[in-house]
Amino acid sequence: MASLPISPVKSPRALLPLAAAIGGGFLAAAIVLLTLNDRAVAVGFVAAGILAAGGLVSARRLLSSEDAAEHPTDWAVAHALAAASDDALAVTDRAGRLVCANSRYEALFAGWPTPPSLPVSDAAVTALGAAARAAWRDGEGRADNIQVFGAPVSARVARVGDESLVWRFIGVQALDLAAQVESVIDGSTGDRLGGAGIMAVMVTPEGRIRAANRVFRLRALGNGDQPAEGRDFARLLITDSVGLVRFEREGLTGTPLRVLQIPFLDGDDAPMLVTLLDEEQGAAAAPAIGGSATAHVRSLIALLPSGLALVDRDGRFVSMNDAFVKATRVNAAAPPLYPGDLVVREDKAALADAVRRFASGAAQSAEMTIRLHDAPEEPVAITIAGARGLGDAAVLISLKDSGEEGKLKRQVAQATKMQAVGQLAGGVAHDFNNILTAIIGHCDLMLMRHSPGDGDYDDIQQIRANSNRAASLTRQLLAFSRQQTLRPQVLQLPDVISEVSNLLKRLLGETVVLNVKHGRNLGPVRADPGQLEQVVVNLAVNARDAMLAANPSGGTLTIETLAVAASQVRQMDEDVLPVGDYTALRISDTGTGIPNDILPKIWEPFFTTKEVGKGTGLGLSTVYGIIKQSGGFIFAENLPGGGAEFTIYLPVHAAAEATVAAKGPAASSKPADTWGTGTILVVEDEDMVRAVAERALTRQGYTVLTAENGEVALELLDTIEKPDLLVSDVVMPLMDGPTMARRIRAKWPDLPILFMSGYAEEQLRKSIDLDNVAFLPKPFSVQQLAEAARDVLAAK
């Protein structure tokens, strides 16, 4: 572990206790490594020891020079602990100076630069600076996907005490591999490759030679001892009229070359390993090189982190490296014979044709996307190229295992898809709410002319009941799209579970056992209790159906509440879940779990595994929307012993103030009398909704004026006296409701306004910067409209 800056100083006896404390810090680090195997915690102990040592050095400089150095600082333990880490480590002090760093840090950044000012891109430096500020503020920060020589590196920054930051750079093994490959090419292994006729070169992204073996330097430069580093690789080669490649030094009469590119690191900025083989001009296929050379090439391929496999001319696997085996989930006990054995049935023919084409001598290379039969939902990109001259091998297949990058891409794609579907669902629900408002309103008007016992009364009631059922479906769509109207309150999760427990016992039946557990120190959450009860009921009913389908004798449904601290969230290292304090609700069952191919689709609306007519496919999508709109997160996974588990994280509400009743017509206590007087202007672009509102309010004694949009309403107001109430839709063509209302309020600041809309009130209020505005959600009945108008006028 290198320390910066440290110079020899004298050691007084007075600092022996401090030296003992430093030794205790190193001992604690060693204990952490030996018992917990937690390098991150151990590095914290090491950094604390190092900082104390730095303080020792400073104190030593202040003391008199006549004291001899009796107890010099022993850095051996710190160096051993840091060297044992696979990561690059560094420590900076409060002033931002580099205190110490290990050898991996020096190799990674070619010296001792001080973070965050490292030799990386400007965007990466900015990300590192933000991570450092987060660490000083919160104790921990991170910056992901920092490109260093073409390899993605993640940085973790942790604050130790109040005086230092520990920087940990994860993922430097790929860079170590580049150095190893470079040393292999330059060393004796490169000479053995040359003896077998293989010329090996490592080329930078800019096309400059980074390393080359002796036989390449001899053929390309004429002198095996002449250095080739820094030369333009392409300028050493020429191509003739038929596409054959030769060394520029040997001219067109030289031996043609077979060029094989091996991408052993991901990224556009990664170095490339290139091998060149002699092949006879005009031959159908280059002669196979010796067995020893083939062994060397395969050994080299086995070292590379990219998934690589060699296939013979008959389309059978010759060899595959460990990265390929891991990425394709190959069963080592029964490895596949052909590449087609790895993919789904639909991709077999295309992959076999590509392998056959390149085995027959096709030039260049090709990229294609395949789906592995073990993970059909995760497409994988592969590169196929000819590989003549490697013994039995004729085709090289390079497979990119995207790992965490692929996981994040899939999460982003899923989130984007859910957002797009949510917007579509919200738009459909809004338009459908207008239709339902008209149907329900006309049913109410007809029921005013019919009494129970009339021939048409039951039919009208049936139409109204079915309309209300359709309205509940639109509410589910709005819940999924996070556009429903919520009435959030500050509450405790155990209270919600207690309220719904009796209902759950009846829904689950006698064969399913309900087990409820509550944790301690649960923080309050802010959510709509009714919607939260719907979440619990939907998950419980789904669990019941899954358990009874697997075992008619029943099972056990477990509902748990627990507190999750910010420190636990950090340990989870979940990219989707922000660090913070949460109150969690966990619902698990003893069924067979959710099939892996279905798990990514369960939140999609109208997706269901039940029989036709047995479910709408909106249960889990509604759950997803309610939790997201409440500011929470929900995760689904299968339990190791069988069964599914849903975990909901709701952020702890900071101020547990008393619940305030929502303002507006829905929250008031309403007497039966809804008659009134005055002039009401109704602005609504849907003709059928406008007609229902006009008739409903006219029957209650009001004088009603109507307009089909905001511009017509403004023209009408210029010709009449001030109305008593404005009732307007929010979303309208030409001029929307809030814009029109602001124009009217400029003329009459105290005019009461009642907005009606099929979108969520919470979403709309963000764009309505007006005071004293009431809201009526669609669809509404004639009675609800009359009550809303009465309450707004009464509040004047």
SULRA-V951296 format. One record per run of one state. SS is the DSSP state (A for helix, B for strand, O for the rest). FROM is the first residue (numbers start at 1). TO is the last residue. If there is no record, write none. Layout:
ss: {SS;SS}
from: {FROM;FROM}
to: {TO;TO}
This chain:
ss: {O;B;O;A;O;A;O;A;O;B;O;B;O;A;O;A;O;B;O;B;O;B;O;A;O;A;O;B;O;B;O;A;O;B;O;A;B;O;B;O;A;O;B;O;B;O;A;O;B;O;B;O;A;O;A;O;B;A;B;O;A;O;B;O;B;O;B;O;B;O;A;O;A;O;B;O;A;O;B;O;B;O;A;O;B;O;A;O;B;O;A;O;A;O;B;O;B;O;A;O;B;O;A;O;B;O;A;O;B;O;A;O;B;O;A;O;B;O;A;O}
from: {1;2;4;13;36;39;63;76;84;88;94;98;102;103;110;122;139;140;149;151;161;164;171;173;187;188;196;198;204;208;213;214;222;232;233;234;237;240;245;248;251;254;257;263;272;279;291;304;307;313;316;321;322;329;332;335;338;339;343;344;345;360;365;371;372;373;380;391;393;400;404;448;457;481;489;492;493;509;512;519;525;528;529;551;555;565;566;573;582;589;596;600;619;630;633;639;644;652;665;668;679;684;687;700;703;708;710;718;725;730;737;748;752;758;761;766;773;778;782;795}
to: {1;3;12;35;38;62;75;83;87;93;97;101;102;109;121;138;139;148;150;160;163;170;172;186;187;195;197;203;207;212;213;221;231;232;233;236;239;244;247;250;253;256;262;271;278;290;303;306;312;315;320;321;328;331;334;337;338;342;343;344;359;364;370;371;372;379;390;392;399;403;447;456;480;488;491;492;508;511;518;524;527;528;550;554;564;565;572;581;588;595;599;618;629;632;638;643;651;664;667;678;683;686;699;702;707;709;717;724;729;736;747;751;757;760;765;772;777;781;794;796}
